[in-house]
Amino acid sequence: MAADRDLTEFNAPHLARFADLLSQAHDQGRRSRLLLVAYQGGVAELDAAGQVLQRVLVRPVTLRDAPHLSFLLRYPTKDITKNLPVAEGLAQIGTWLAAGAFRNAHLHTPTEEVQLAFSKKGKASVRVGKPSNAEAQAADVAPQGTAAAVSAPAALASGHNRDKHRFLDASRPFLHELGVTDAKGQVLPTMSRKWKQINKFIEVFAAALARSPLSAPPRDQQPIHVVDFGSGKGYLTFAIHDWLRHTQHRDARVTGVELRQDLVQLCQKVIDTLHLEGMDYEQGDVRHYHPAALNVMIALHACDVATDYAIHLGIRAGAEIIMCSPCCHKQIRPQLLSPHPLRPILQHGIHLGQEAEMLTDGLRALLLDAAGYDTQVFEFISLEHTNKNKMILAVKRAQPTPSEEVVRQIQDIKAFYGIQEQCLEQLLKADGLLPA
């Protein structure tokens, strides 16, 4: 008994200091999150699910114009969310920590990282340091429209750490259901390339989201509506849903749109099996689909002008983020002239095809720019993983003023190469979405 009393007295100032830092983080309005890990058991309300608790994530939210703390309790096959008023939530955290329910507590804010840890003998210690999540910070501060804004997470990591960094946990249930991992959460050797592609996709999206209007208050507390056209078997569709809801804890509503009914049924079965909230799969195509709400438009490997229809839909719906990976470039190639002095080079069919691809995607990027987006065209993933490796990424500017100068550049390029028609330009002009 005396030993327990001594331990309680030893831990009291450390617990008080951590509680004070936690309260300060909330009072100063910082974007913070608290992670409680290494659950030790013995708390009835945390054992109620009948499974071993993995971790608890706590973040500030606003409900009915009042500040609250949202608690996400993560178990192996289910998540439970509870929202408490701030004072009640802080008291709850203090009670758990004082009872030794968790071995570690990590408080992350934009300016510091605080760790409360208990030794094997139960002694508490508090460490305060600079935030280690440099990736998210880099995405926040990278200038809009620069390559650094897309590749900030990769650029900041060292070569050794970069290989190991993953935006998704391989143990997530959807990966097993889709055949990416085995029953133990290990990536199957035959799916290693797909696993790398999935994480690269989330890396690119994470940086785009950080610098988009969707991450600025009050939009960061509102639902995100994502539509993925031509979503196929849904590897990336499920990944973006999982990352938004379970890593970022955003209210994401993700819809996969696919022409092939067998894939729609397959993915809907996974949704039903895992009881996924905020996710749907529908049969349809980009030319005839009309989403009720759209913040993020994804169209990967849409053939020829289907990419133009997808971009047009995103612009027309006011999507804050547009992500396309084009496939096939048939419309412009037959129109191309071979202007002097390029004629000797373009007499080779392979060069003419490459130029048609460059011009098609270059014009798409300029049209997005003219419509009020910061746009980049870059290699999405190495050619060793897929031969469809180009990404057009567009993030809506905070003040999306159309650019007449860019429209003039488009006309000059078309005149030089003799291009008469470009699908996206025609669609945008028909809707009055381009400057005259």
C-alpha positions, 0 to 999 in steps of 0.5 A: 500500500505504501508503495502504491501511495508513493507511486501515486505521489510520484506520478501526480506532478507529471500527470498534472503537467500533461493535463495542463499542456492538453488543456492549453492546446485546446484553449489556444485553439490549436489543431491538436490530436491526442493518441492513447495507446498500449491499453492495460485493461481494467476499465469497464467502459473500454472493455465493453466491446468484448474485444481488445482495445487497440487505441483511442484517438481524441480530437476537437470538434464543434457540435451545435456551435459548441466545442466538444472532444470526439473520442474514437475507440478503435477495436480490431473489427469495429470503431466506436465514436463518442463526443463529450463536452470539453470539460467532461472529455478532459476529465475522462482522459485524466481519470483514465491516465491516473488509473494507468489504463494506457502506457503511452499518451501522445499529444500532437499540435502544429508546434509541439509534440508531448509524450506521457509515458509510464515505465514498467514499474508504473512511473510517469514521465513527460517529454516535450519536443518539436512535432515529428509529423513534418510531412503534414506541415510541409504540405500546409506550407508548400506554395500552391501550384509547385511540385514541392506541394505534391511531393513534400512528404516524400522529399522530407523523408530520408531515403531509408525512411521513405521506403518504410513510410506508409499512409495506410496500415496494411492490417486494415480489413478492406485490404484483405477483402480486396486480396491485397493482404493475407489474413495476418495483414501481410501484403501478398508478394503478388500485390506489392506493386499495387500496395505501393501504388495505393500508398503513392495515391494517398500521399499525393491526395494528402498533400493536395487536401492540405493545401485545398480549401477543404482543410481551412476552417470551417470547411475542415469540419464539414463532410467531404464528398468524393466520387471516383469514376471508373473505379474498377475493383476499388483499391484506391476508392476504398483506400481514400475512404479509409484514410479520410475516415480512419486516419484523418477522422473526416466525415467522408462520403465516397462513391465509386462509379463503375460501368461493369456490374460484376465489379459493382457487386463485388465492391458493394459486397465488401462494403456490406461485409465490413459495414462501411459507413459513408461509402457506396458503389454505383453502376454508371459512367461519367457522361451521364452521372450527376452527383448531388455533391462533389468536393473531390473528383477522381478519374484514373485511366479514363480512355480518351475524351472520357477524361475531358468529361470527367474534368468538365464535371469536376469544374462544373460541380465546383470540386476543390480537388480534381485528380486524373490519370489519362489513358489514350489520346485519340482526339487530337492526333489526327488534327495535328499539323507538323509545323516547320521546323518540327516536320522532320522529327514528327514524321516518325509515328512514335514521336507524333503520338508522344506529342499528341499526348503531351499537347492533350494533357498540356491543354487540359492543364491550361484549361483547368488553370483558366477555370481557377485551379492550380494545376500540375502534371507529373509522374504518378508512379514509376513506369516499373509499376504501371505504364499509365503513370501520368497524373493531372492534379488540380486544386481549386484556388481560394479565389478562383478567378478565370484567366484570360491570359491563359485562354490566349495561350491555349488559342496560340497553341491550337493555331500553331498545331492546327488543332480545331477541336478539343473536347474539354474546351468545347464542354467548358465553353458550352457552359460558359465556364471559360472567359470569352 
